[in-house]
C-alpha cells in the first residue's frame, strides 16, 4: 500500500531566512563570476598580483555592495547578521572604520564617542546590545541599531529625537527659568537655547512636571488643538503659543498665555476651546478684548467670564 506523506509548510520566518540566504549566495556567485572574468581577461604580460593583495582586493569588492545596501536598510540588520557572518569571505578583524546613518543634530564624532568603541578593537568581541544601550544614553538619540559588517566595519543607525515644544520653568523674581526641549512623546531630553520657534509649556512646579511624559504629551495635544483653532485675536504678536501646566493646589488647570489669558480648567477642554472660538466671533466681546490685561475664564458651564485688569467682572 502506498502512503502519501503530507509535507508541512515551512514557517514564515524559515521562508524569509531561506530567501535571504539564497540572495546572499546568488550575490556571492555573481561577484565570483565577475572576478573570474576579470582575471581571465587580463593581458598575458601583466604583472601578477601577489596573493595578499589579491585577497585584499576581493575583500574590498565584497564589502562595497553590501555596505551600500546595508546603509540603505539597516533596520533589518540584526536578523541579517548571522547570514552575513556565515557567507563572509574572511573572519572578523579589528575595527578599521565606523559607518553612521541617521544623525543630523549630532555630529559623526558625537555618535562615535557615544558608542564607547575605538578603532583597533576586535569586531568579533563587540557587544552590540551594550553599544546600543550606550547610544540610547545620549539625550538626542531615541533608538539605535548596530551591526558588524565583515571584515572590519561597525555600522550604526540612530534615530534622533525631534523637538516639539520647549518646557519653560516659571521664572522666580529675577532668576531666568530653565528651558528644556520636549519631543512628541512628552520626553524632556536636552537644554533649549530659547531661540527655538516652538510652542511653550510653562511649568510653575520648578520643572517637576518634566518627569511626567504623559502630562506633557497631553499638553502637546492641547497646544495642537489651540494651533488649529481660530484664536488669532488673542495671540501675542511674534510670540509662540504658550500653555501653562496645571499647578498643584490651583483650580485653574490649564491656562493659555497670550495677549489675553484664558483659563481652561482641566475638564471638557475641546468643548471649552470651541466655546472660546464662538466667543471671539462676538462683536461686543471683540471690543472688550481690545483693552489691556483682559482675562477669560471658561470653567463655568455655558458661559465665559471676562475680567479686566482694572475693572470688575464682565460676563
N, C-alpha and C positions, 0 to 999 in steps of 0.2 A: 504494500500500500504506500502510495506516495503522499507524503505530508508536507504541506506548504508552511513554511515558517515566515511569519509576518515580521518584517523588518521595521523596528521602531525608528521614527524620525529623530534626527539629532536635535538637541535643544537649540533655541535661537542663539545663545551665546557661543555654542560649539560651531554653528554655521558661520557666525560672524568671525570667530577666530580662524576658521579654516579659510575664509575668503581673504583675510589679512595675510595669512601665511602664504597663500597662493600668489597674491600680488607681490609679496616680498621676494618669493622665488623667481617669479617672472621678471621682476626688475633686475635682480642679480644676473639672471640668464642673459638679459639684453645687454647689460654692461659688460659681461664676459665676452659676448659675441662681438661687440664693438671693439673691445680691446684686442681680440684675436685678429679682427680685420685690420686694425691699425698696425699690429706687429707684422702681419703678412705683407702689408703694403709698403713697408719701409724699403728704402733703396738698398741694394746689395752691399754697397760700400759704406753704409752708415755705421757710425761708431755704436757698438753695442752698449746698452745701458747696464751699469752694474746692478746686480741683484737687489741690493738695498735700496737704490734709487728707484728701481722698478716697482718694488713693493710700496714705497712711499707714494709713487705716482698713482698706483692702483687705489691706495688708501684715500688719496685726495679725490679721485674720480668717484669713489663710492660715497664719500661724505657730502659732496656738493648737492646732488639732487635730493638726498634725504634731508639735509639741513633746510633747503628751500621749502620742501613740503611740510616738514615738522613745524617750522616757524609760522606757517600759514594756518595750521590746525592743531596746535599743541595741547588744546584742551582734551584731546584724545590720547595724550602722550603716555600716561601711566599704563593703560591697557596694552599699548603697543611695545612697551619697553622689553618684556621678555622675548618677543619675536625679534626685535632689533638685535638684542644680545645674542640670540641663537644664530642669526644669519650674519653677524658681524665678521668681516674678514680677519680681524685681529683681536687680541684680548684688550681689555681696557687698560689704558696707560694713565700716566699722571696728567692732571688738568693742564691744558695749554691755553684754552680760551673759554670765555663765558658769553653766551648769546642771551640777550634780554629783549623781551617784547612786551608792549602794553603800557610802558611808563611814559608819562607826559609831564606831570608835576615834579616827579623825582628824576634826578639825573642817572645816567648809567652807573656812575660811581656810587651814588646813594644806595642803589639796589644791590650792587655788587658787594659793598661793605656790609649791608644788612644780612647777606647770606652767611657770613662768618667763614666763608670758604676762600682759600688762597690758591693761586697758581702753584702747581707742583704737588698738590695733594693727590693721593690715589683716587681716581674716579670711582673705582670699584668699592672703596670704603666709605663713600659719601652716604650719609643717612638722609634720604630725600625728605622723609617726614619731618626730621629735625630742621632741615634747611627751610622748608615751607613754614614751619612754626616760627622760626626766627623772622622770616619776611613778614608774617602777619603781625608781629610785634611793632613794626613800623607803622605809625599812625595813619599814613596816607594809603597803605596797602590794605585792601578789603579781602582779597584772596590771592593765592599764589600756587603755581604748579611748576614742578621741577622735574627735569628728565636728563638722564645720561645719554649722550649721543656719542657712540664709539667712533674713533678710539680715545679722544681726549677733550671732548667739549661738554660743558654743562649748559643746558638750555633752560631758561626761566621765562615764564609768562606771568605777569602780575595784572591784577585788576585794581585800579586805584579808586578811592572814594571820590564821589562828586559832591562838592559843597552845594547845599540847597538853601541854607539860611545862616545867619550869624546869631549866636546866643550872646546877649549883652547883659552884663551884670548891672543892676540899677546902681548908678553912682551914689556914693555916700559922701556928703559935704563936698570937699574939693577933690577928692580922690576919683580918678577916672576908673570906670568899671572895666573889668576884664572882658575880652571878646574872644569867642571860640567858634570855629566852623562846625556846622551840623550837616550830616548827609541825609538823604531822603528817608532813611530808616530811623532817624532820630538819634543817631550816634554822634556824640561830640568827640572830635578826633584831632583837632590841631588849632593852633592860635590863629586869629584873624588879624589883619592889618587895620581894619576899619575903613578901608577904601573900596571894599567889595560892594558891587551894586546888587546886593542880595537882601531879601526881606529880613527883618529883625525880630527875634523873640527876646523880650525883655524879662529878666528874672530878678525878682525882688528878694529872693531867698539865698543870696550870696552864692549863686551858681549851684546850689544843692540840686536843683531840677535837672542839671546836666547829667545826673546819674540815672535819669528816668527816661529812657528812649521812647517808651510808649506815650508818655505825656508830650514829649517834643514832637513825635510823629503826628499826634492829634493836633498840635499847634500848627504844624506844616500844612495839614489838610485844611485847617481853618483859614490860614493865610491864602491858600489857593482859592478857596471859596470867596474870600474878600476880593482877591485879584480879579475874579470873573464877574463880580457884582458891579453895578453901575453906581459907584460911590465917589466919582471923581471930585464932586463938590466939597468933600470933607478931607481930601488927601492933602498932605503937606507938600508944597511945591519943591520939586527936585530932591525929595527925600523918599527912601524906600518905605514900603509898608512896614508897620511896626505893631506888634501884638504883645501885650503884657500877659505873662502866665498867671494863673490863679495863685493868689497869695494865701498862705496859711492863716486862718482866723478871720479872713475877709469874706464877705458875701458877694463881692463884686464879680468874682470869677474872672473870665477872660475880658480884657479891656483893650479896645482898639485905640491906638495912639496916632493921631493925625492933626490936621488943622482944627478938627473938632474931636474931642474924646468921646468914645462910645462904650458904655458899659454893657456887655453882652450877657453876663452871668455864666452859668455853667450847664444850662439845660436848653433843649429845643433851639440850638444855635442856628440851624438852617432856616427855621421859621422866623427867627428874630432878624437875621440878615435880610430876608425877604421883606419883612416889615420896615426895616431901615431903608431899603431901596424905594418902597412905596412912599415913605415919609419924605424922602428927599425930592420927590416929584411935586410936593405940595408947595404952592407959591408962597403962602404965609410962612411956612417953615423955612423955605429958602431965604426969605428976608431976615428971619431971626438968626439964622446961622451965619449971616454976614458979620455979626457982632463978634468981637474978640472974646476968647475964653469960654465959648459955648460948650456944653456937655449934654449928651443924650444918654438917657438911662432906659434900656429896653427890658428890664427884668420884670416889668408889670404886665400882666396879661392884657392883650388887646389895646395897649396904649403905650405911649412913649412920654417920658418926662424930659423936658428941655430946661436947662438951667444955665444962666449966665454968670459970669464972674462977679458982677456987682449987683445983680438983680435977684429977685425972688424966683420961685419956681414957676415955669410955664408948662402947662400940659396940653 
